[in-house]
């Protein structure tokens, strides 16, 4: 007798942090039940196998809809029409895929990340499609350590997402951040259990992904600093006032200060092309050595070992900081969105993360070079990790076994 559980996540995009969420969640699931059969459900699959045969027509039709999206929505200026247009786009592109992937499952688990949001990425439409497909087949659902990013009583995208979250087959929603908004605004079904838990990647150190040679230190040597790259538009895209030019200037000033301090630093990304392109522009414009920009990591193992190789990092992408925190690599970070504010509050790291009003490149460079911050609270991290594992185990225990 075994359980077949679908695991929902971002698996073929460029952000290795999303891969880590999936892998960490799978690891925890198998600690709950080593015999679980896992079915991957990529929320936006890019693998050629998905785009073969007649299904190529779905992707071509969706591509046409995307090409005409801007001119059509500029003429029909209605939020409700825009919602239905985007909904149709995702349903055309991937509705069939989600129906096929959830068929025959015993349960479904969303593996962390910003799934409860509606302003960026279009994940609200994907949530609706997956939850509706699971509801039609009576498949119980857990959303594990998801991000909750904003709420609106008037935005149709938010309200349709809310309706999907409260269907009777959704059993548990745990969040890594905004439990208050989840409980007070999103959840109306009294049978849904909620709790604040830790990000699944907090379990990274247990997953044997780090090559032991990565952490061996040849002494004496200078401390190696990793500078994590970020799309300069991220602050403004997520509602901040810091312009892309100001972000670029911060990085340039920070690098110049590190050079003045004769620091050993390396630029690295989480794998996203836009971040890597920004890194190449910094190398070119500041006449850095080519080896001061690490090649774009394409697997989670590459990324984890890269972070583990540094003595300290400046984190810009969220899961660069989470990876460092999990591996006990000292981290200083940037806050460009609400999810990062919650992360720093929950982990007790707010004193070493900086928002757009606090970007003092001289201070940050000195902190990176000195690397003398106290270690994070291990007991706090342990409690957050245990909540994540405990909730997953409780949900898995409710899923009946069936003959293999």
N, C-alpha and C positions, 0 to 999 in steps of 0.2 A: 504494500500500500504506500503510495507516495502522493505528494501534493505538487501540482503544476502552477507556478505563480508567475504572472507577467510582471516584468520590471520596466517601468516607464522612465525614460530619461533622454538627454541629449547625448548621442553616441557617435555621431559622424560630423559634428561641426568642428570648428578649429580650436575651441577653447578646451584645453586639456583639463581644466578645473571641473568641467561638466562630466568628463570621463571618470574622474576620480570619485564623484558622487555616486555614479552607477556602480563602480567597482567596490567602493566601501560598503554600499548597501547590500550588494551580493555577498560580500564577505560576512556581514552581520547576519544575513538570512541563513547562511550555511552554518553559522555557529548555533543558530536556533534549531535547525533541522538539516543535518548533512545530506539527507536523501532528497531534498527539494529539487525538482526540475524547474529550471529558470528559462523563461521565454523573453528575449529582448524585444522591447517595443520602443523604437527610436521615434521621438516626436517630430523629427524633420529629417527623414533618411536621405542620404546622398549616395548610397551604394548603388552601383549599376544594376544589381540583381532586382531591385525594387522597380526599376524603370524599364522593364523589358515587356515584350509582347504587346497586348492591347493596352496595358497600363501606361504606355508611352503617350497615349492619347490624353489621359488625365493630366499628365504633366505639361503637355503642349497646350491644352485648353487653359490650364492654370497660368501658364506663361503669358498667354494672350491676355487673360484677365489682369495680370499684373502690369503688363505693358500699357493697358488702357486705363489703369486705376486712377492715375493722377488727373488726366483730362476729364474723365467722367465725374470724379468727385469734386473737381473744381467747378463743374456746371451744376451738379445736383448737390447743393450744400446742406445736406440733412444728416445729422449724426445717426439717425435710425437707418437711413439708406446706406450710409457708410458701413454701419455694423453688418447689415445683411449682405452687402457686397463682399466684405472681407470674409464673412462666414461662408458664403458660397465659394469663394476662392479656396479656402482650406478644405471644405467639404469635397470639392472637385478634385483637388490635388491628393488628399490623403484620407478622406472618409472611408473609402473602400479598404485601405490598408489597415486602419485601426479595427474595423469590423473583422477582418481576417485574423489579425494578431490576437484579439481577445477571445476568439472562438475556442471553446473547450477548456478555458482556464478555470482553476479552482479559486483564484484570487488575483488581485491586481494591486501593485504597490508603486506609487510615484516615489522616485529615489532622491528627493531633495532638490534644491534649487528654487528659483523664483517663480513657482507655478501659480501662486495666487496673486496675480497682477493683471492689469488690463491696459496700461498706458504704452508699454513698449514690447517688442518682440512678437506679439500676437499669440502668446501662449494661452490666453483666455479662450480663444477659438478652439485650440487644440484640446484644452481641458474639456470643453463642452463635448467635442466629438468623441473623445475617449470615454468620458463618464456616461454619455448616452449609450454608447455601444455596450459598455459593461452593464448598464441598467437593464437594457433589453434582454440580456442573457442571465440576469440575476447574479452577477459576479460581485462578491464583496470587495470593497476598495479601501485601501489605506493610503493616505498621503503622508509621507514620512519626511519630517524635518524640512518642510517646504518654507519658502520665503513668502511673507505677506507684505505686499508693497502697495499700500494706499487703498482707499475706499471712497465711493461716491454714491449718494442716493439718487443722483440724476443721470449719471452716465450709463447708457444702455449696456455697454460692454461689461461694466461691473455688476449690474443687476442680473444679467443673464448668467454670468459666472456664478454669482451667489445662488441662483436657482439650481444650477447644476450641482453645486457642492452639497446641497441639502437633500438630494435624492436618498431614498431609503436604503440603497445598497452601499452608501458611503458610511463606513463604520468608525474610522479613526482619522483625525487630522492632527498631526503634530507639526509644530513650527520651530524654526531655529531663531525666530526673532519676535514679531509683533503679535503676541498672544492676545493682548487686550483688544486690538482691532478685529482679530479673528473671532473672539468670543462675543464681543459687543455688537458687531455689525454683520459679519458674514454668516455665522452659524445660527440658524433658527430651529433646526431639527434637534430636539433634546436627546436623541439617542446617539448622536455623534460625540465621541470622546475626544477631548483636545488636551494638549499639554505642550509646554515649551521644553525642547530637548536640544541636544548639541548637534552640530553639523556632523553627518556620517563620517566625513574625512577626519574628524578628531581621532578616529580609530586607526589612522594610517600607520602608526608605528608598530601595530600588531600584525600588519599584513605582509611583512617580509618583502617589501618592494625595494628597499635600500640595499645596494651592494655594500658589503662590509668594508670594502676597500675605499668606498667613497668617503667614509668618515675618518679614515686614517690620516693623521696629520704629520707632515714632515716638518720637524722643528730644527732650527728656528725659521720663521718666515713671517711675512706681513699678513695681517688679517685680510681675508678675501671678502669683498663686499659685493653683493648682488643688487643691481638696480632694476627693478621690475618695470616694464614699459606699459603704457596705457594710451589708448586712443585719446588724443588731446581734446576731442569733443565730448568725452564722457561727462565731465562736470556739468556742461550746459544741457546735454541731452537728459540728464537726470534731475533737472530743475535748479541747478546752481547758477551763480552769476559769473563764474570764472570762465573767461573766453578761451577758445583753443590757443590763441596766441600767448595768453598768460600762462597756460599749462606748458607750452613749449619753452617759454622763457624760464619757468621754474626749473625744468630739467636742465636747460643749458647752464643756468647759474649754479645749480647743484653740482653738475659735472665739473665746472670750472673751479668751484670751491674744493672739491675732492682732489683735483689736480694740484691745487695750491698746497693742500695738506699732504701731498705725495702718497695718496691712498691707492691701494690695489683694488680697482672696481671693474665690474663687468656688467654690461646691459643684457637683459634676457626678457623673453616674453612668455606668456602662457600658451603660445601657439597660434594666436590670431594674426592673420596677415596684416591687418591695419596697424597693430602694435609693432610688428616686426618692421614694417615699412617706416614707421616713425623712428625706430631704432637706427635704421640705415641712414635716414636723413640726419640724425644726430652725429653719427660716425663721420659722414661726409662733411657736414657744415662745421664740425669742431675738430676736424683733422685727427680723429681718434684712430688707433690701430684697428685693423679689421677684426682681429681676434678679441677685441673688447666688446663685440656683439656676438652672443652665442647663437648658433643656428636655431631656427624655430623648432621646438620640440613637437613631435608628432604622436608620441605615446605617453601614457601616464607614467610609465617606468622611467622614461627619459627625463620627464619633468621633475619627478620626485627626487631622483638622484642628483639632478642639477641643483635643486634647492638645498638638498642635504650637503652639497659640496661647499656651500658658503658658510662663513663664520657669522654673518648677519646679512639681512636683506632689507631693502626698502620695498614694501609691498604696495602695488597699485591695483592689480586685479585681486578680487576678494580671495580666491583660492590659492594665490601665492602666499598670502598671509596665513591662511588656515593651514596650509601644508607646513609652513615653517613652525607654526604654533604646535601642530601635532608631532613634529619631529624634534621639538625643543631647539630649533634654530632661532636665535634672537631676531625679532622683527620690529621694524618701524614702518608705519603705513600711512596711506592717504585715504581720506574719507570723501567720497564723491556721491554717495547715495545713502538713503535711509538704512539699507541693510547693513552697511558698514558701521553706522552708528550703533545699531543694535549689537553687532558682533563685538565691538569694543566694550560696550557696557556689560554684556553678558559674560565675557571672558575676563573683564577687569584690566583691559589693555588700553583704556582711553588715554592714559598719560603718554603713550608712545605712538598714537595715531593723530593725524593733523587734517583738519578740514580746510576749506578754501580760504578762510580768514586767518589761518595759522601757518601758512607755508613760508616759514623763515628758513631759507636754504642754508644759511650759515649755521643755525642751530641744528638742523637735521643732519648736515654733513658732519658736524662735530659729534653728534650722537652715534652716527654710523662708524666713525673712526674710533671713538672711545670704547664703544660696545661694553658699557659697564652697568647696564640696567639690571635690576633684580629679576630673578626668574619668575615666570608666571605662576599663579596659584595652582599647583598640581591637583589639590583636592577639588577645586572648582571644576577643572577640566574633567577629572574622573567622574564627578557627579553628573555632568552634562553627557558624557559618553554613556554612562550607565542608564540614564533615562532613555536615550535613543535605543539602546539594545533591549531594554525591558519592554518598551512599547511594541517594538517589532516582534519580540518573542510572544507577547500576549496576543497580538493579532494572528500570528501564525498558528498559535494553539487553537484558535477558534475555527480555523479552516479544516474541514473534514478531509481525511485521507481517502484515497480511492485506489482501486486496483491498477497496477502499472501495466 
